Amino acid sequence: QVQLVESGGGLVQAGGSLKLSCAASGTFFTIYTMGWYRQAPGKQRELVAAIPSGGTANYADSIKGRFTVSRDNAKNTVYLQMNSLKPEDTAIYYCNGALQLRIGARDYWGQGTQVTVSS
């Protein structure tokens, strides 16, 4: 059974930093794109950053220059380094991964981790 498990959320003051991690476990052949989404109260889930396997990352305009997405393919893990955090970054952050299984490619989500930025 494939799972994506996130860690690293929490409460931080504005201007602070947090680093999120998401590890994929289970049986699969490869991971294509991995990324991070977030959903603030009353808002739709939005893409924060995504990084394909061996490709160039893309970012939402709202976090460019402050957040950095990276991945360690050997560990099946994606990271999100968040610097200069703002109160408007407060949201539940979800990890997403496109994985190749024996039965085909499937999309998976983590359980979400809360990030709260106080002013």
Backbone bond lengths (Angstrom), bond angles and torsions (degrees), N, CA, C in turn:
res aa  C-N    CA-C-N  psi(-1)  N-CA   C-N-CA  omega(-1)  CA-C   N-CA-C  phi
1 Q - - - 1.469 - - 1.526 109.09 -
2 V 1.297 115.65 127.82 1.458 120.53 -177.95 1.523 110.11 -84.99
3 Q 1.308 115.62 137.05 1.463 121.21 176.59 1.515 109.99 -137.77
4 L 1.324 114.93 147.33 1.458 121.77 168.62 1.516 106.41 -114.44
5 V 1.320 116.53 123.41 1.462 120.85 -176.43 1.522 109.26 -120.38
6 E 1.333 114.92 121.43 1.460 121.41 -177.39 1.527 110.15 -96.89
7 S 1.313 114.40 157.23 1.455 121.45 173.05 1.527 108.48 -155.13
8 G 1.337 115.30 162.05 1.459 119.64 172.28 1.509 116.18 108.36
9 G 1.316 118.70 -3.46 1.460 119.19 178.82 1.515 110.87 -72.85
10 G 1.325 115.39 175.46 1.456 119.71 178.76 1.503 112.71 160.17
11 L 1.325 114.83 -165.10 1.463 122.92 -179.37 1.524 108.76 -106.65
12 V 1.316 115.78 132.12 1.464 120.61 -179.48 1.522 109.08 -145.23
13 Q 1.318 116.25 151.50 1.465 120.25 177.12 1.521 110.40 -78.50
14 A 1.308 115.61 155.36 1.459 120.49 176.66 1.527 109.82 -55.10
15 G 1.322 115.27 137.36 1.456 121.27 -176.77 1.512 113.54 92.18
16 G 1.321 116.69 -10.82 1.455 121.43 -178.65 1.521 112.41 -83.45
17 S 1.335 114.35 -174.68 1.466 121.40 -176.58 1.522 110.89 -132.13
18 L 1.310 115.04 151.73 1.459 123.16 171.55 1.516 107.73 -143.50
19 K 1.328 115.80 153.86 1.458 120.46 174.61 1.516 108.49 -127.29
20 L 1.317 114.94 122.45 1.455 122.02 177.17 1.528 109.62 -96.66
21 S 1.328 114.71 146.90 1.453 121.07 175.72 1.518 108.93 -129.43
22 C 1.322 115.70 150.48 1.459 120.94 177.27 1.520 107.76 -144.85
23 A 1.323 115.48 119.73 1.451 120.60 -178.77 1.518 110.19 -112.64
24 A 1.317 115.19 134.44 1.461 121.73 176.32 1.518 109.24 -94.84
25 S 1.324 115.75 135.95 1.462 120.87 178.15 1.517 109.59 -134.65
26 G 1.332 115.79 161.06 1.454 120.44 -179.01 1.516 110.70 115.79
27 T 1.315 115.14 -163.68 1.459 120.69 -177.28 1.519 111.07 -106.23
28 F 1.318 116.41 117.90 1.459 122.17 177.71 1.520 108.23 -159.20
29 F 1.330 115.66 163.37 1.455 119.76 -177.39 1.509 112.34 -87.39
30 T 1.311 115.92 -45.24 1.458 119.64 -178.68 1.517 109.48 -158.09
31 I 1.315 114.63 165.06 1.467 121.11 175.24 1.517 108.17 -115.72
32 Y 1.284 116.36 125.89 1.455 120.58 177.43 1.537 108.25 -83.11
33 T 1.289 117.33 -114.78 1.463 119.94 -179.34 1.532 110.94 -77.94
34 M 1.318 115.07 138.37 1.466 121.69 170.33 1.522 107.72 -121.33
35 G 1.303 115.44 148.49 1.455 116.85 -177.95 1.510 113.21 -162.45
36 W 1.314 113.44 179.83 1.457 122.38 -179.92 1.520 110.07 -126.71
37 Y 1.312 115.15 135.73 1.448 123.50 173.67 1.526 107.27 -122.20
38 R 1.322 115.25 163.95 1.454 118.52 174.68 1.522 110.27 -143.39
39 Q 1.314 113.99 154.76 1.456 119.96 178.85 1.512 108.78 -138.75
40 A 1.317 115.77 115.91 1.451 122.36 176.78 1.527 108.89 -90.71
41 P 1.312 117.96 158.06 1.471 120.86 -179.28 1.527 111.25 -55.58
42 G 1.316 115.58 129.32 1.449 120.61 177.39 1.507 115.00 77.68
43 K 1.326 117.12 5.16 1.465 120.35 -178.52 1.526 110.25 -121.72
44 Q 1.316 114.89 163.38 1.453 120.03 177.75 1.523 110.14 -79.40
45 R 1.315 114.80 155.54 1.464 119.86 174.98 1.530 108.70 -65.73
46 E 1.335 115.94 136.12 1.454 120.11 -178.08 1.523 110.58 -130.96
47 L 1.317 115.14 151.55 1.457 120.71 176.04 1.518 109.70 -71.08
48 V 1.329 115.75 133.52 1.460 121.32 174.42 1.531 109.49 -99.69
49 A 1.324 115.34 -54.19 1.466 120.28 -178.19 1.515 108.57 -161.24
50 A 1.320 116.04 149.32 1.459 121.21 178.37 1.513 108.92 -143.20
51 I 1.317 114.96 148.72 1.464 120.15 -179.61 1.516 109.56 -139.47
52 P 1.328 117.22 118.17 1.455 120.16 178.09 1.526 110.55 -77.07
53 S 1.313 115.95 164.97 1.446 119.67 177.92 1.528 109.28 -68.62
54 G 1.317 116.92 114.39 1.450 120.59 179.29 1.512 114.80 75.77
55 G 1.326 117.90 9.38 1.456 120.50 -177.58 1.507 113.48 -113.72
56 T 1.314 114.30 -168.72 1.457 121.64 -177.39 1.526 109.94 -96.17
57 A 1.308 115.33 136.02 1.455 119.84 179.85 1.520 111.90 -71.85
58 N 1.315 115.93 152.81 1.455 120.21 171.80 1.530 108.38 -126.22
59 Y 1.342 114.22 150.34 1.458 121.19 -172.04 1.523 111.56 -131.14
60 A 1.319 115.07 151.46 1.456 119.70 169.21 1.524 108.83 -69.12
61 D 1.312 116.46 145.67 1.468 120.19 -178.43 1.527 112.07 -58.54
62 S 1.313 116.46 -33.79 1.462 120.79 -174.62 1.530 113.42 -67.02
63 I 1.293 118.08 -18.35 1.467 120.36 -177.01 1.528 113.27 -120.90
64 K 1.306 118.06 1.92 1.460 120.40 179.17 1.525 111.25 -59.04
65 G 1.321 114.49 134.93 1.457 120.03 -179.79 1.519 113.77 86.70
66 R 1.330 116.97 -11.14 1.474 120.47 -179.78 1.526 111.94 -114.99
67 F 1.328 117.08 -34.80 1.456 121.55 -177.77 1.539 109.27 -110.08
68 T 1.319 115.13 148.59 1.453 120.92 175.63 1.520 109.37 -134.39
69 V 1.333 115.69 126.79 1.455 120.85 176.84 1.527 108.64 -100.93
70 S 1.321 116.04 141.10 1.460 120.86 178.19 1.519 108.25 -148.48
71 R 1.320 115.80 166.70 1.453 118.76 179.15 1.508 110.14 -144.50
72 D 1.324 114.59 151.78 1.462 122.65 174.59 1.524 105.42 -118.69
73 N 1.320 116.43 100.57 1.460 120.35 -174.96 1.526 112.13 -64.92
74 A 1.311 117.16 -30.70 1.465 120.25 179.27 1.526 111.38 -66.51
75 K 1.320 115.71 -27.60 1.467 120.79 -179.75 1.516 112.55 -104.24
76 N 1.347 116.31 2.13 1.476 120.23 -178.27 1.521 111.39 51.91
77 T 1.311 114.75 43.84 1.459 120.78 -173.12 1.520 110.46 -129.48
78 V 1.332 114.81 140.51 1.459 121.68 174.16 1.524 107.69 -118.94
79 Y 1.323 115.15 145.48 1.456 121.74 -177.96 1.521 110.43 -123.27
80 L 1.324 114.71 155.69 1.458 120.22 172.08 1.519 107.39 -135.49
81 Q 1.318 115.62 107.52 1.458 121.25 175.78 1.511 108.05 -88.38
82 M 1.309 116.60 120.39 1.458 121.92 -176.47 1.523 109.47 -115.70
83 N 1.315 116.06 116.03 1.461 122.45 179.09 1.521 109.79 -116.34
84 S 1.325 115.10 163.59 1.470 121.03 178.36 1.518 111.31 49.50
85 L 1.297 115.68 47.90 1.459 120.74 -175.93 1.516 111.54 -65.30
86 K 1.325 114.09 144.99 1.464 122.35 -179.82 1.532 109.39 -119.71
87 P 1.320 116.91 156.70 1.473 118.63 177.75 1.531 112.80 -55.06
88 E 1.329 116.89 -32.58 1.466 119.47 -179.77 1.527 112.94 -72.57
89 D 1.322 117.74 -4.81 1.458 120.56 173.41 1.527 111.47 -83.70
90 T 1.322 116.92 -5.89 1.460 120.74 179.29 1.517 110.35 -61.79
91 A 1.327 116.04 125.35 1.466 121.48 -176.68 1.519 108.81 -177.64
92 I 1.321 115.25 171.71 1.458 120.69 165.83 1.525 106.60 -89.28
93 Y 1.300 115.90 127.61 1.457 121.84 -179.06 1.529 109.24 -102.27
94 Y 1.326 114.85 129.38 1.452 121.55 -178.02 1.525 110.40 -116.21
95 C 1.305 114.37 136.30 1.463 120.96 173.39 1.529 108.67 -87.42
96 N 1.308 116.17 143.64 1.462 121.53 177.82 1.518 109.27 -133.71
97 G 1.324 115.78 141.77 1.457 118.86 177.16 1.518 110.73 -145.17
98 A 1.312 115.24 141.35 1.465 122.15 174.27 1.522 106.98 -102.55
99 L 1.333 115.63 114.09 1.457 121.00 -173.07 1.518 111.23 -116.73
100 Q 1.318 115.34 145.37 1.453 121.12 175.50 1.520 108.97 -95.93
101 L 1.325 114.36 115.38 1.455 120.09 176.18 1.530 109.21 -107.16
102 R 1.319 117.11 175.57 1.455 120.97 178.05 1.517 110.86 -61.23
103 I 1.323 116.27 -34.65 1.460 121.16 -176.21 1.529 112.41 -86.81
104 G 1.328 117.08 -1.64 1.454 120.40 179.65 1.516 111.13 131.40
105 A 1.318 115.61 -177.71 1.466 120.75 179.51 1.524 110.00 -81.19
106 R 1.298 116.13 137.78 1.459 121.70 -179.90 1.521 109.85 -135.14
107 D 1.328 114.70 151.94 1.457 123.18 179.32 1.527 108.58 -102.68
108 Y 1.317 117.33 131.73 1.456 120.90 -179.52 1.527 110.81 -126.78
109 W 1.339 113.73 150.93 1.456 121.13 177.97 1.521 110.20 -123.92
110 G 1.322 115.34 146.68 1.452 120.02 170.18 1.520 110.54 -79.46
111 Q 1.316 115.21 177.50 1.462 120.37 -176.18 1.523 112.44 -81.12
112 G 1.304 116.77 -13.78 1.462 120.87 179.80 1.515 111.62 97.15
113 T 1.321 115.50 145.65 1.460 121.03 176.38 1.534 108.25 -136.29
114 Q 1.314 115.50 134.24 1.461 120.84 -175.19 1.520 110.61 -80.28
115 V 1.320 115.06 131.00 1.462 122.42 171.55 1.526 107.37 -119.02
116 T 1.317 115.89 122.41 1.456 120.98 179.69 1.520 109.04 -123.96
117 V 1.337 115.46 125.20 1.460 121.10 -179.18 1.524 107.87 -114.31
118 S 1.320 115.99 118.47 1.462 120.55 -178.71 1.531 110.24 -92.74
119 S 1.321 114.40 148.20 1.475 118.94 -178.06 1.516 111.26 -90.15
